[in-house]
Amino acid sequence: MVKRKTILFVSESLLLKELLLDQLQKQGEYLLEESLSVTEAISIIVKEHFDCILIDSSLADVLLSNLCKNIRQEGVRSPIILVAEERGEDVAIAALDAGANDYVLKPFKINVLVAKIRSNIRQFEQSEFAILRFGRFSFKPGDKILLNNSSKEEVRLTDKETAIIKLLYLSGGEVVTRATLLEEVWGYNTTLTTHTLETHIYRIRQKVGNASSGQDFIATESEGYRMQF
């Protein structure tokens, strides 16, 4: 199953929400959750993980730069995209300085916003600050740590183990061939065999087992491996 990205949309505009929801459903890649107020949004953000946060600048009595700063102070690293008023570029720029990642100005095409969502999520997942979540795990490739969210146990990973898990995650549940894994993780090396890869997969599974997970998130297929979300 391909993992769908989760998006929090903070807005009082039901029309904008419906337009965005319609477009995202057509894409089939995203799940949209809404919040009608800043207070509600902050309470949701600290409890749940979102791959992207959209904030409508038309929210009443809200200083966007303060909101973005508060979100970052909560330790949230996910990309923040602003939906700003036509003449609100100065407000958007101030929010960028406070921690937002990108913005669009009204009026805009929904597919442009979706493209920005996709681009910012992709950039974040490639960054050293990424926290990638699947199953009961939080994966921090920058720190080479796999955290079991249930038991709070941390699994320390090697460089190669980290690279394998990250590549499988970024493939979104699709099968990654053994040849691709060898080439991407080890680079071109004719002396390597699939046994090298299989050994590393085995070690990852052993470490996950030691973390009392009860779940193998790497599935073996005839051509290679895929992540089970």
Phi, psi and omega in degrees: 000132180281133181284128177267142181281142180259135183233132173259126180247114181260106185197151174264357184270108178291326180296312180297321179297317181295318179298316181293317180299318180299316181291319181293324178295324177295324180292324180072012184252349193229153170242130184251128172242142184246155173220134184265355181215159180293317180301315178295319181299314181298318181295326178287317185298322182285344181259329186239156176263136175233141179285338179203146178239123177255133181233125178275124184290350181277005176303136184287140173055042181231129171265110189301321181298322178292321179297314179297320179296319180296320179297316179293324179293338176281359179087010181280124182256348184304148181298141177246127178240131180263141171253099191258155177294161185305320181257023185256028183295323179297320178296318180296319180295320177297322178292324176299318178295335182267000176130352176289159183256330187197171176203160169233149178257136175287145352283152181215163176273134182303322182293335175291317178297318179298321178296321178293322177300310182299315182296315182291322176296316180298316179297319181295317182295336178272350186277165179287345182268358186299139168238109186257126185249135175205140183055231179261014185250149166244123185251123180246088184298328180297327180261355183057050182230139172242115184257127173278111185292338180279310184267348182067015177280140178256134176254121177276133184245153172278172178302315182292318178298319177299314181296322179296310182297318181296318180296319178295320179297311183293345177277357170063031179093356176279155180290132173253123184292158178297322180297319179295316179298316179298317182290317184285323185272320183256345185082174183291117181207107185291346182277347182279147175238170179295341178299324178300313179296314182300324178296318180292321177298318179299317181294321177299315180297323178296317180294320179296321177297322179292340180272014176057040184279322184070015182215130175262111185271357177252117180263137177268128177242170183299325183263344183174226184223156174216157179270137176261114182271000000 
